[in-house]
Amino acid sequence: MAKQAIVNGAGINDVVRILSPAGTGRKIGVRRVYNRIFAIEKALLAIERAQLRKWRQKEIDEGFERRHHLAHDDIVIGVNRETSAERRITQLNISATADVPSGYVFRLGA
């Protein structure tokens, strides 16, 4: 239930409530939640950079001539950032650019 709420629709205050230790009366701060999100993002970007270096080195070793076949998509998503009773939809605009043959994502921006 908690994982599903966090991934699918809980607002930041709901996430704080879900992640706070039960029965202690203590709760984690919003800043800590965001710091954890940013730390995960930083780790994922480091993995992405390592994979890109490996991919480039493989191309160099194989004498591969780099040619890109790019795919680009713009997506608009409506997100409810409030409660289920009080719906306020926030529009998120997302752009993605990827290399078709490798699947490498060059850009993912909001």
N, C-alpha and C positions, 0 to 999 in steps of 0.2 A: 504494500500500500504506500509506504513512504517513498520508495524509489519511483513508483508510478506518478505520485503527486509532484515530486521534484522535477521529473522529466517532462511531464505532460501538462502542467497547468498551475502549479502552486505559485503564488506571488512570493516576493522575497521575504516578507514577514512570516508567511506560512513555512517557508524553507527554514528560517531561523527557529521556529517553534518545533518543527519536525526533528531538526538536528540537535536541539538542546537536550542535555541529559534529563531523562524522565525522573520525577520524584525528588529532585534536588532543589527545585526552586530557582536554579541558575539557568541563564540562557546565554547563548553565544551572541555576539554582536553581528550586525549586518556587515561591518567592515571585515570581520574574520571570514565570513562566507565569501565575500568578493575576493579577499586575498587568496583563499583556497582555489577559487575559480581561475584567478590569474596565474597561480602557481601551476595548475594543471595545463593551462594554455601554454605557458613557457616551456614545460616539459614536452608537450606535443610538438611545439615548433622546433625544439632541439632535435627530436626524432626525425621530423620532416627534413631538416637541414642535413642530418647524417644520411638519410636515404637518398637525398639529392646528390650528395658527394659520391656515394656508392654508385649511383646510376650513371653519373658523369664519368667516373673512373672506368666503369664497364664499357662505356662507349669508346673511350680513349684506347683501352686495351684491345678492343675488337676492331679498331680503325673505322668506327661507325661515323658516317657523316650525319650530323644532326639536322633533322628537318622536323618542324613542328606542324601538326595538324590540330589547330585549336578549336575548342568548343566553348561557347560563352552563353550564359543564361542569366537573366535577371528575374528574381522572384519577389513577390510581395506577399507577406504573411501578416495576418491580423492576430495579435497576441492580447489575451485578457490579462492585464497586470493587476487586477483587483480581485475581488472575491467572486464566487459563482453567482451570488445574489446581486451584486452591483457590477455590472459589466461595463468596462471602459476599454474599448479596443484600441491598442496602440499599433500603428502600422510599421512593420519592419521591412526595409528594402534590402535585399541581399543580391550580390553579384558574385558569380563564380566563373573562373576561366580555367580550363584544364586541357592537357595534352591528350588527344584521343588515343593514340597507340599505347602509351604507357599508363594512362590514367592519372598521371601526376597533376596535382592541383596547383596551379601557379598563383591564383588569387582567389580568396574567399573573403569578401568584405560586406559589412553591414552599414 
